[in-house]
Amino acid sequence: MVGYAYSLDYMNGYGYIFIKAYALDDLSFVNSSSPSVTYRVKRENAKTEIVADNGNGMLIHLSLRHIEEIITLISLEEYDKNYPVCMSWIVTPSGNLLKKKAQEFYSVWPVPPKLMTDKNFYINITDISFKNKPSVLELSFAENVLNLALFLCGIYLAEPLCVCGSAFYCSGEIANVVRKLYGSLKLCSFIPNECKLKKCKVKINRKNIIKKAEEITFADGKYEKDVSEWIVNIKRECVSDLISIIISSLKNKRSFNWLNRRLKYTVSRYYRDLLSVGTELISHSGVQASSDIKKLKFNELLMAFTFADSMRDIPKNIRNSKERLSATNKLLPPGCIYNGRFYYKEKYYEN
């Protein structure tokens, strides 16, 4: 038996994987008329249902043990690539299930593995977070510094802000925090009926946030020969300014619009400083243009100037990033992601 497994079921989202099994000995024999059975499998408990049986009278049965092995293998691939995947597999004559090949699944909107089964919901806030369409580096830099600033201010939430594909999302918990502290529902501009705003589990107190934030101090950074120190200094100075803005907004009871404008401007200013490292990237990695830095994630950039092995991976990372961008640019970003499903203005995503 051979087959394919996909990171999501189109009708039910990333909370399920999609498996297609064929009664053949080799994947090269698979065609549209091959006898097959299609399964929908829930990730968290391996609950399985047959959604299509085209066995043409043949008995095609994938055991629960093999299904659980497929879940494990495809999950490992997702975390390794940090991207949804399509994986081929084979059951040997001795009954062992083996992974044949796994590749990134470009025909669906990508969600990081950590969000595939998250019960929270995430709202697309790209338009209010960036003046222009953000690059890969700008998205990941914003995610990195804003999440750290929130944590240092005592707002302890798991994944409050995250990047999915070429879009920027905030969690429903952050939307609740903004509503409580600033009286604004702007982050909740699109929430489907299934994703009602729940009571925030984290205790949020204006005075406590100010007190916690004011305790944070940063040492002055030195810009010498080590480029990795430049990157760390840019991040540290950005986070320091973001925390100052949050303190000012709470002390002076500013509106969320005021806060958002200043956070957006500050992240953009330090992002431009980060782009200056692009010329160093040319001399160290052999990339063709300084603008290629925009195709890298912030952590990839930092790792490249910290470890020689990571610098050698830069051309490959840039190629992968371009392929991913080419795929996501053809897709419509979901307005909301909830429990692994995509929601747009009218209805959830269907194939």
HELIX and SHEET records of a PDB file:
HELIX    1   1 LEU A   27  PHE A   29  5                                   3    
HELIX    2   2 LEU A   64  LYS A   81  1                                  18    
HELIX    3   3 PRO A  113  LEU A  115  5                                   3    
HELIX    4   4 THR A  126  SER A  129  1                                   4    
HELIX    5   5 VAL A  136  LEU A  152  1                                  17    
HELIX    6   6 GLY A  172  TYR A  182  1                                  11    
HELIX    7   7 LYS A  186  CYS A  188  5                                   3    
HELIX    8   8 ASN A  193  CYS A  195  5                                   3    
HELIX    9   9 ARG A  206  GLU A  214  1                                   9    
HELIX   10  10 VAL A  227  LYS A  251  1                                  25    
HELIX   11  11 PHE A  256  LEU A  275  1                                  20    
HELIX   12  12 GLY A  278  SER A  285  1                                   8    
HELIX   13  13 SER A  290  LYS A  295  5                                   6    
HELIX   14  14 PHE A  298  ALA A  304  1                                   7    
HELIX   15  15 ALA A  308  ARG A  312  1                                   5    
HELIX   16  16 ILE A  314  THR A  328  1                                  15    
SHEET    1   A 6 THR A  48  ASN A  54  0                                        
SHEET    2   A 6 SER A  36  LYS A  42 -1                                        
SHEET    3   A 6 TYR A  16  TYR A  22 -1                                        
SHEET    4   A 6 VAL A   2  TYR A   6 -1                                        
SHEET    5   A 6 VAL A  85  VAL A  91 -1                                        
SHEET    6   A 6 LEU A  97  GLU A 104 -1                                        
SHEET    1   B 5 LEU A 161  CYS A 164  0                                        
SHEET    2   B 5 ALA A 167  SER A 171 -1                                        
SHEET    3   B 5 PHE A 121  ASN A 124 -1                                        
SHEET    4   B 5 CYS A 336  TYR A 338 -1                                        
SHEET    5   B 5 ARG A 341  TYR A 343 -1                                        
END                                                                             
